Amino acid sequence: MAERGPSRRDFLGTAAAGLAVGAAARPASAASANRVIGANDRINVGFIGVGGRGRGHVRRVYARSQEQADVHVVAVCDIYSKRKEAAREMAKLARKELHHEYAEVLARKDVDAVYISSPDHWHGPMTLAALDAGKDVYLEKPMTYTLHEAQEVAKRVRVHKRVLQIGSQHLSDQRYHRAREVIQKGWIGQPLWTQNTYSRNSLHGEWNYTIDDEGTPENIDWNLFVGPAPDREFNADRYFRWRKYWDYSGGVATDLFYHRLAPLEFAIGMGFPTRVTANGGIYVHKDREVPDTYSTNIEYEDHYALMSASMASAAANQWMPPVIYGHEGTIQFVPGGIAILPEHQFRKKFEAAAGAPDLLIPVERQSIDDEHTTNFLDCVRSRKDPVFDADMGYQVMTAIDLGVQSYRQNRVMAFDPRRELVLDEAPARAAYEGSGKNYEEPPRR
């Protein structure tokens, strides 16, 4: 079977456009570059990319610094002067703490960790440079633009022994932690398939964010925005609404499905996919390259995940809640907890184990953003793995990226989990080799 490794764009583009920029920040020994943070020391944090999501992180960490004094905002970086200034005022920083290029933040010896909230196509280069600079990283979802970048990031985390938290805060939703416990107890048997959605609707189309009048080539560094993406002339729509374009984003898949697949990966332990297909199209909002309606079917070795969504119809959120279907029972994610419903054939077995014919496990409502941030900062101190670490992020990114490639290339994408390789062609399904007797035959008269 022929194999497809990393493309020239994946690795050469990353090295030339990203790592070269960050080279000045790279110390001789990245693994030991940062100071040891004691129990009473403040964690000094820099922020790379302070658009809407990035400023949300600045606001959250700064508020924590005022309440607990265990963390301190020391630097912000952005290529758009207006956003940079807004973040500075939010965190009450001096102007000398503002940076234009991310390598400047990584070169600072007083920065222990960075938040990276750039467009998707910069996640890989910036993160690799940060790891090489000895920084711990809170990396916004999706983990990277491609699965090959995610593979390299996961490897670099292990080499440098850094803490990396993927910023999909739904991993801190305790409902998925309770579901994981239920599955490990065997209460629903073998998980067979799972479903989820993340749908939205609007008059003007998702991701059509406001274009600032001040957003001009004079105060936006367009060349730094483009970075490893194909060269293009300045375009305000591409800058402010970058999620509509393949150069910088995977659309629904990377923006929303990464959020939905990741917690199911955590609960079930799916690992790497084996084959992925995707469907959809631009049915309503014609001002974009990515589909406004999209689905992907992700197959694993012993189950599959079905993700379907539309940016032009939001009703699926009500009718298609997260569900994990097992051989012996089902887990439904409901407001305030999870419901476990056994299949009727296994009701007695379930009741003997759980003490009830069915079960509703309540989960206290909490701020998943705050929980995710706390988990990251705790791990920066303890050096333990965060709840959404780089290895799991790589597995999820593999499924997400293969879905994007399936849609764009209109073909089945196949992956070898053992060798961690994308295959040029999906192999034929193996012939059934079972005995035909996987149950206890009832007594005959």
C-alpha positions as CSV (number, residue, x, y, z in Angstrom):
1,M,0.0,0.0,0.0
2,A,1.4,3.3,-1.0
3,E,1.8,5.9,1.8
4,R,1.5,9.7,1.8
5,G,3.8,11.5,4.2
6,P,4.0,15.1,5.1
7,S,3.7,17.4,2.1
8,R,6.3,20.0,1.1
9,R,3.9,22.7,2.3
10,D,3.4,21.0,5.6
11,F,7.0,20.9,6.7
12,L,9.0,23.1,4.4
13,G,6.4,25.9,4.7
14,T,6.4,25.5,8.5
15,A,10.1,25.6,8.8
16,A,10.7,28.5,6.5
17,A,7.9,30.8,7.6
18,G,7.5,29.8,11.2
19,L,10.5,28.3,12.8
20,A,12.9,30.8,11.1
21,V,11.0,33.6,12.7
22,G,11.2,32.0,16.1
23,A,14.8,31.0,15.8
24,A,16.0,34.1,17.7
25,A,13.9,32.9,20.6
26,R,15.4,29.4,20.7
27,P,17.8,28.8,23.6
28,A,20.6,26.2,23.5
29,S,18.7,23.8,25.8
30,A,15.0,24.3,25.5
31,A,14.1,21.6,28.0
32,S,15.8,23.4,30.8
33,A,15.3,27.0,29.6
34,N,12.6,28.0,32.0
35,R,12.9,28.6,35.7
36,V,11.5,26.1,38.2
37,I,8.2,27.5,39.4
38,G,7.7,27.1,43.2
39,A,4.4,26.8,45.0
40,N,4.4,30.5,45.8
41,D,5.8,31.8,42.6
42,R,3.7,33.7,40.0
43,I,3.4,32.2,36.5
44,N,4.3,34.8,34.0
45,V,2.2,34.6,30.8
46,G,2.5,36.1,27.4
47,F,-0.3,36.2,24.8
48,I,0.3,35.7,21.1
49,G,-2.7,36.8,19.1
50,V,-5.3,39.0,20.9
51,G,-8.3,39.0,18.6
52,G,-11.7,38.1,20.1
53,R,-10.7,34.7,21.6
54,G,-7.2,35.9,22.6
55,R,-8.6,38.9,24.5
56,G,-11.0,36.6,26.3
57,H,-7.9,34.7,27.6
58,V,-6.2,37.9,28.6
59,R,-9.3,39.0,30.4
60,R,-9.6,35.7,32.2
61,V,-6.0,35.4,33.3
62,Y,-5.8,39.1,34.3
63,A,-8.9,38.7,36.5
64,R,-7.3,35.7,38.1
65,S,-4.1,37.6,38.7
66,Q,-6.2,40.2,40.7
67,E,-8.0,37.6,42.7
68,Q,-5.3,35.0,43.4
69,A,-2.0,36.6,42.5
70,D,-0.6,33.2,41.3
71,V,-0.3,34.4,37.7
72,H,0.8,37.6,36.0
73,V,0.2,38.9,32.4
74,V,3.6,40.2,31.3
75,A,3.3,40.5,27.5
76,V,0.9,40.7,24.6
77,C,1.6,40.3,20.9
78,D,-0.5,41.0,17.8
79,I,0.0,42.3,14.2
80,Y,-3.0,44.6,14.4
81,S,-2.3,47.7,16.4
82,K,-5.9,48.3,17.5
83,R,-6.2,44.8,19.1
84,K,-2.8,45.0,20.7
85,E,-3.7,48.3,22.4
86,A,-7.0,47.0,23.6
87,A,-5.3,44.0,25.2
88,R,-2.7,46.3,26.8
89,E,-5.4,48.4,28.4
90,M,-7.3,45.4,29.6
91,A,-4.2,44.0,31.4
92,K,-2.9,47.4,32.5
93,L,0.4,46.9,30.8
94,A,3.1,49.4,30.0
95,R,3.7,50.0,26.3
96,K,7.1,48.2,26.5
97,E,5.2,45.0,27.1
98,L,3.6,45.2,23.7
99,H,5.2,43.1,20.9
100,H,4.7,43.0,17.1
101,E,6.4,39.7,16.3
102,Y,5.8,36.5,18.4
103,A,9.6,35.7,18.5
104,E,10.0,38.8,20.7
105,V,7.7,37.3,23.3
106,L,9.4,33.9,23.1
107,A,12.8,35.5,23.6
108,R,11.8,37.0,26.9
109,K,13.3,35.2,29.9
110,D,10.5,36.3,32.2
111,V,7.8,34.5,30.2
112,D,7.0,31.1,31.6
113,A,4.1,30.2,29.4
114,V,2.3,31.5,26.3
115,Y,-1.3,31.5,25.1
116,I,-1.4,31.1,21.3
117,S,-4.7,32.4,19.7
118,S,-3.7,33.0,16.1
119,P,-5.5,31.9,13.0
120,D,-5.2,28.1,12.4
121,H,-2.4,28.2,9.8
122,W,-0.1,29.8,12.4
123,H,-0.7,27.3,15.2
124,G,1.9,24.8,14.2
125,P,4.8,27.2,13.5
126,M,4.2,29.3,16.6
127,T,3.8,26.4,18.9
128,L,6.9,24.6,17.6
129,A,8.9,27.8,18.1
130,A,7.5,28.2,21.6
131,L,8.4,24.7,22.6
132,D,11.9,25.1,21.3
133,A,12.1,28.3,23.4
134,G,11.3,26.4,26.5
135,K,7.8,27.7,27.0
136,D,4.7,25.9,28.2
137,V,1.8,26.5,25.8
138,Y,-2.0,27.0,26.0
139,L,-2.9,26.4,22.3
140,E,-6.2,27.4,21.0
141,K,-8.2,24.8,19.0
142,P,-7.7,23.4,16.5
143,M,-4.3,22.1,17.5
144,T,-2.8,22.9,14.2
145,Y,-3.7,23.4,10.5
146,T,-2.6,19.9,9.4
147,L,-2.2,16.5,11.1
148,H,1.5,16.4,10.2
149,E,2.1,19.6,12.2
150,A,0.2,18.1,15.1
151,Q,2.4,15.0,14.9
152,E,5.5,17.2,15.1
153,V,4.1,19.3,18.0
154,A,3.3,16.2,20.0
155,K,6.8,14.8,19.4
156,R,8.4,18.2,20.4
157,V,6.3,18.3,23.6
158,R,7.8,15.0,24.6
159,V,11.4,15.9,23.6
160,H,11.3,19.2,25.5
161,K,9.1,18.0,28.4
162,R,6.8,21.0,28.2
163,V,3.2,21.3,29.3
164,L,0.8,21.9,26.4
165,Q,-2.9,22.3,26.8
166,I,-5.2,22.3,23.8
167,G,-7.7,25.1,24.2
168,S,-10.9,23.1,23.6
169,Q,-12.5,23.9,27.0
170,H,-15.2,21.2,26.5
171,L,-12.6,18.7,27.8
172,S,-13.2,20.4,31.2
173,D,-17.0,19.7,31.0
174,Q,-17.4,17.1,33.8
175,R,-20.2,15.3,32.0
176,Y,-17.5,13.7,29.7
177,H,-15.5,12.7,32.7
178,R,-18.5,10.9,34.2
179,A,-19.2,9.3,30.9
180,R,-15.6,8.0,30.8
181,E,-16.1,6.4,34.2
182,V,-19.3,4.8,33.1
183,I,-17.7,3.3,30.0
184,Q,-14.7,2.1,32.0
185,K,-17.1,0.3,34.4
186,G,-18.6,-1.5,31.4
187,W,-22.1,-0.3,32.0
188,I,-22.9,0.3,28.3
189,G,-20.7,-2.5,26.9
190,Q,-18.6,-2.0,23.8
191,P,-19.1,1.6,22.4
192,L,-20.3,1.2,18.8
193,W,-20.9,4.7,17.5
194,T,-21.4,8.2,18.7
195,Q,-23.0,11.3,17.2
196,N,-22.8,15.1,17.8
197,T,-23.4,18.4,16.1
198,Y,-22.5,22.1,16.4
199,S,-24.9,24.1,14.3
200,R,-25.5,27.8,13.9
201,N,-27.6,30.1,11.8
202,S,-27.5,33.8,10.9
203,L,-28.8,36.1,8.2
204,H,-25.4,37.1,6.8
205,G,-23.4,33.9,7.3
206,E,-21.2,32.5,10.0
207,W,-17.8,34.0,10.5
208,N,-18.7,37.3,8.8
209,Y,-17.3,39.3,11.6
210,T,-17.2,43.1,11.5
211,I,-14.5,44.6,9.3
212,D,-13.0,47.5,11.2
213,D,-12.6,50.7,9.3
214,E,-9.1,51.0,10.9
215,G,-8.2,47.6,9.5
216,T,-5.9,48.8,6.7
217,P,-2.4,47.8,5.5
218,E,-1.0,50.7,7.5
219,N,-1.9,49.1,10.9
220,I,-2.2,45.4,9.9
221,D,1.0,43.5,9.1
222,W,-0.4,41.6,6.2
223,N,2.8,39.7,5.4
224,L,3.0,38.4,8.9
225,F,-0.7,37.4,8.8
226,V,-0.2,35.4,5.6
227,G,3.0,33.7,6.9
228,P,3.1,30.1,5.7
229,A,-0.1,30.5,3.6
230,P,-0.1,31.2,-0.1
231,D,0.9,34.8,-1.0
232,R,-2.0,37.1,-1.7
233,E,-2.7,40.8,-1.9
234,F,-4.1,42.5,1.2
235,N,-7.8,41.6,1.6
236,A,-9.7,42.8,4.7
237,D,-12.3,40.1,4.3
238,R,-9.6,37.4,4.5
239,Y,-8.0,39.0,7.5
240,F,-11.2,39.6,9.6
241,R,-13.1,36.6,8.3
242,W,-10.3,34.2,7.8
243,R,-12.4,31.1,8.8
244,K,-14.2,31.3,5.4
245,Y,-11.0,30.5,3.5
246,W,-9.0,27.3,3.0
247,D,-5.7,29.1,3.2
248,Y,-6.2,29.7,6.9
249,S,-8.9,27.4,8.2
250,G,-10.8,24.1,7.8
251,G,-14.2,25.8,8.3
252,V,-16.7,23.9,10.4
253,A,-14.3,21.0,10.9
254,T,-11.5,23.0,12.6
255,D,-13.6,25.6,14.2
256,L,-16.5,23.6,15.7
257,F,-16.1,19.8,15.1
258,Y,-12.7,19.8,16.9
259,H,-14.7,21.0,20.0
260,R,-17.2,18.2,19.6
261,L,-15.0,15.3,18.7
262,A,-12.4,16.0,21.4
263,P,-14.5,15.3,24.5
264,L,-15.9,12.2,22.9
265,E,-12.3,11.0,22.3
266,F,-11.6,11.7,26.0
267,A,-14.7,9.7,27.1
268,I,-14.4,6.7,24.8
269,G,-10.6,6.5,24.1
270,M,-11.0,6.2,20.4
271,G,-7.4,6.8,19.4
272,F,-6.5,7.3,15.7
273,P,-9.1,6.9,13.0
274,T,-8.7,4.3,10.2
275,R,-10.8,6.0,7.5
276,V,-12.7,9.2,7.1
277,T,-15.3,10.5,4.7
278,A,-17.0,13.9,4.5
279,N,-19.9,15.5,2.7
280,G,-21.7,18.8,2.4
281,G,-21.4,22.0,0.4
282,I,-21.9,25.7,0.1
283,Y,-25.7,25.7,0.0
284,V,-26.8,29.1,1.3
285,H,-23.9,31.5,2.0
286,K,-21.9,31.8,-1.3
287,D,-19.3,34.3,0.0
288,R,-16.8,31.6,1.1
289,E,-14.6,28.7,0.1
290,V,-15.5,26.4,3.0
291,P,-18.9,24.6,3.2
292,D,-21.7,26.1,5.2
293,T,-23.2,22.6,5.7
294,Y,-20.8,19.7,6.5
295,S,-20.7,16.2,7.9
296,T,-18.0,13.7,8.5
297,N,-18.0,10.0,9.3
298,I,-14.9,9.0,11.2
299,E,-14.2,5.3,11.5
300,Y,-12.0,3.7,14.1
301,E,-11.0,0.1,14.6
302,D,-14.2,-0.9,16.5
303,H,-16.7,2.0,16.2
304,Y,-17.3,5.2,14.4
305,A,-18.2,8.9,15.1
306,L,-20.8,10.8,13.0
307,M,-20.5,14.6,13.1
308,S,-23.1,16.7,11.2
309,A,-23.7,20.5,11.2
310,S,-24.8,23.5,9.3
311,M,-24.0,27.2,9.6
312,A,-27.4,27.9,7.9
313,S,-29.7,25.9,10.2
314,A,-29.4,25.6,14.0
315,A,-32.2,23.2,14.7
316,A,-29.9,20.2,15.0
317,N,-28.6,21.4,18.3
318,Q,-31.9,20.6,19.8
319,W,-32.6,17.3,18.0
320,M,-29.1,15.9,17.8
321,P,-27.5,16.1,21.3
322,P,-24.3,14.2,22.0
323,V,-25.0,10.4,22.4
324,I,-22.7,7.4,22.8
325,Y,-24.3,4.2,21.7
326,G,-23.0,1.0,23.2
327,H,-23.8,-2.7,22.7
328,E,-25.5,-2.8,26.2
329,G,-26.6,0.7,26.7
330,T,-26.5,4.4,25.7
331,I,-25.1,7.6,27.3
332,Q,-27.1,10.7,26.5
333,F,-25.6,14.1,27.4
334,V,-28.4,16.2,28.9
335,P,-28.4,19.6,30.6
336,G,-27.1,19.1,34.1
337,G,-25.7,15.6,33.6
338,I,-25.7,12.3,31.7
339,A,-28.4,9.7,31.3
340,I,-27.5,6.0,31.1
341,L,-30.2,3.9,29.4
342,P,-29.5,0.2,29.2
343,E,-30.7,-1.9,26.2
344,H,-33.6,-4.0,27.3
345,Q,-31.7,-7.3,26.8
346,F,-29.2,-6.1,29.4
347,R,-31.5,-4.3,31.9
348,K,-31.1,-6.9,34.6
349,K,-27.3,-6.9,34.3
350,F,-27.2,-3.1,34.4
351,E,-29.5,-2.8,37.4
352,A,-27.4,-5.3,39.3
353,A,-24.3,-3.2,38.6
354,A,-25.8,0.3,38.9
355,G,-28.5,-0.3,41.4
356,A,-31.3,1.2,39.2
357,P,-33.1,0.2,36.0
358,D,-31.6,3.4,34.4
359,L,-29.6,6.3,35.8
360,L,-29.3,10.0,35.7
361,I,-25.9,11.2,37.0
362,P,-26.1,14.9,37.8
363,V,-23.1,17.1,37.1
364,E,-22.7,20.5,38.7
365,R,-22.7,23.4,36.3
366,Q,-19.3,25.2,36.1
367,S,-17.4,27.6,33.9
368,I,-15.5,25.2,31.6
369,D,-13.3,28.1,30.5
370,D,-12.2,28.8,34.0
371,E,-11.7,25.1,34.7
372,H,-9.6,24.6,31.6
373,T,-7.4,27.6,32.5
374,T,-7.0,26.3,36.1
375,N,-6.0,22.9,34.9
376,F,-3.4,24.4,32.6
377,L,-1.8,26.6,35.3
378,D,-1.9,23.8,37.8
379,C,0.0,21.6,35.4
380,V,2.6,24.3,34.7
381,R,3.4,24.1,38.4
382,S,3.1,20.3,38.9
383,R,4.5,19.3,35.4
384,K,1.7,16.8,35.1
385,D,-0.1,16.2,31.8
386,P,-3.1,18.5,31.3
387,V,-6.6,17.2,30.6
388,F,-6.2,17.9,26.9
389,D,-2.6,17.1,26.1
390,A,-0.7,17.0,22.9
391,D,-0.9,13.3,22.2
392,M,-4.7,13.3,22.3
393,G,-4.8,16.6,20.4
394,Y,-2.8,14.9,17.6
395,Q,-5.3,12.0,17.5
396,V,-8.2,14.4,17.2
397,M,-6.4,16.6,14.7
398,T,-5.8,13.5,12.5
399,A,-9.5,12.8,12.3
400,I,-10.4,16.5,11.7
401,D,-7.8,17.1,9.0
402,L,-8.6,13.8,7.2
403,G,-12.3,15.0,7.1
404,V,-11.2,18.3,5.5
405,Q,-9.1,16.5,2.9
406,S,-11.9,14.0,2.2
407,Y,-14.2,16.9,1.4
408,R,-11.7,18.8,-0.7
409,Q,-10.5,15.8,-2.6
410,N,-13.8,14.0,-2.8
411,R,-12.4,10.7,-1.7
412,V,-12.1,8.3,1.2
413,M,-9.1,9.1,3.4
414,A,-7.3,6.2,5.1
415,F,-4.9,6.2,8.0
416,D,-2.6,3.5,9.5
417,P,-2.9,4.0,13.3
418,R,0.1,1.7,14.0
419,R,2.6,3.5,11.7
420,E,0.8,6.8,12.0
421,L,0.7,7.3,8.2
422,V,-1.8,8.6,5.8
423,L,-2.4,6.1,3.0
424,D,-2.7,7.0,-0.6
425,E,-5.6,4.6,-1.0
426,A,-8.2,3.1,1.4
427,P,-7.6,-0.6,1.6
428,A,-10.5,-3.0,1.0
429,R,-12.4,-4.1,4.1
430,A,-11.2,-7.4,5.6
431,A,-13.4,-10.4,5.0
432,Y,-15.5,-11.5,8.0
433,E,-13.6,-14.1,10.0
434,G,-15.9,-14.7,12.9
435,S,-17.3,-18.0,14.0
436,G,-20.9,-16.8,13.8
437,K,-21.4,-17.7,17.5
438,N,-20.9,-14.7,19.7
439,Y,-23.9,-15.4,21.9
440,E,-25.3,-18.1,24.2
441,E,-27.8,-20.1,22.2
442,P,-31.2,-20.6,23.9
443,P,-32.1,-24.1,24.9
444,R,-34.1,-26.0,22.3
445,R,-37.2,-28.2,22.9
